[in-house]
Amino acid sequence: MSKAIAGHKYRHYKKETMIYTVVTADALDCESVKPLVVYRSEYETPDHPKGTLWVRNREDFESKATLADGTVVDRFTEI
C-alpha cells in the first residue's frame, strides 16, 4: 500500500502514464468528515488538461485493486 503524502508523485495502476502529485492528504469531506486526498494530474488527455485536480477518499487512494487476471496491486504506487 502506498500512503498518500503531499508533494509525492504516484502512478495509477491502470496506465504507466497516469502520474499524479498529491496536493494534500488531509482534506475532509464536508458531510462525512472522512479524509480525502486531493491530487493533480501530471499528464493530459483530450478530456482533461494537465493539472486537473481530482479528489478521492484516502482509504480508496491507499487501497489495492484487482486486475482482470486476479493479480492484486496498489491502486496508486509512489514513484
RACOR-V368868 format. One record per residue. N is the residue number from 1. RES is the residue in one letter. SS is DSSP state (a for helix, b for strand, c for the rest). PSI is psi in whole degrees, -180 to 180 (999 if undefined). D_CENTER is the distance of its C-alpha to the mean C-alpha in Angstrom with 2 decimals. Layout:
N:RES:SS:PSI:D_CENTER / N:RES:SS:PSI:D_CENTER
//
This chain:
1:M:c:133:11.92 / 2:S:c:120:9.76 / 3:K:c:133:10.13 / 4:A:c:123:7.92 / 5:I:c:127:10.55 / 6:A:c:135:11.29 / 7:G:c:-12:12.30 / 8:H:c:153:10.73 / 9:K:b:146:9.21 / 10:Y:b:149:6.88 / 11:R:b:134:7.75 / 12:H:b:145:6.56 / 13:Y:c:-22:9.57 / 14:K:c:-27:11.24 / 15:K:c:135:12.35 / 16:E:c:-33:13.19 / 17:T:c:-5:13.01 / 18:M:c:86:9.46 / 19:I:b:138:8.66 / 20:Y:b:152:6.63 / 21:T:b:129:8.17 / 22:V:b:126:7.39 / 23:V:b:-49:10.37 / 24:T:b:147:10.93 / 25:A:b:14:10.05 / 26:D:b:14:13.49 / 27:A:b:158:13.58 / 28:L:b:140:15.51 / 29:D:c:132:16.06 / 30:C:c:-21:19.60 / 31:E:c:-48:21.07 / 32:S:c:-18:19.64 / 33:V:c:23:18.82 / 34:K:c:147:15.82 / 35:P:b:139:13.24 / 36:L:b:153:10.24 / 37:V:b:129:7.31 / 38:V:b:125:7.97 / 39:Y:b:151:6.28 / 40:R:b:134:8.61 / 41:S:b:142:9.12 / 42:E:c:19:11.59 / 43:Y:c:167:13.27 / 44:E:c:156:15.30 / 45:T:c:171:16.45 / 46:P:c:-26:19.64 / 47:D:c:-23:17.92 / 48:H:c:123:15.39 / 49:P:c:159:16.39 / 50:K:c:139:14.66 / 51:G:c:-1:13.35 / 52:T:c:135:12.21 / 53:L:b:138:10.34 / 54:W:b:154:7.88 / 55:V:b:136:7.92 / 56:R:b:146:6.90 / 57:N:b:145:9.17 / 58:R:a:-38:8.59 / 59:E:a:-42:10.49 / 60:D:a:-44:8.42 / 61:F:a:-40:5.09 / 62:E:c:9:7.91 / 63:S:c:177:9.87 / 64:K:b:159:11.59 / 65:A:b:149:12.10 / 66:T:b:123:15.64 / 67:L:c:167:16.72 / 68:A:c:-31:19.85 / 69:D:c:3:22.04 / 70:G:c:-7:21.01 / 71:T:c:136:19.15 / 72:V:b:128:16.48 / 73:V:b:163:13.50 / 74:D:b:138:10.35 / 75:R:c:-44:7.45 / 76:F:b:133:5.61 / 77:T:b:128:8.69 / 78:E:b:139:9.75 / 79:I:c:999:12.18
//
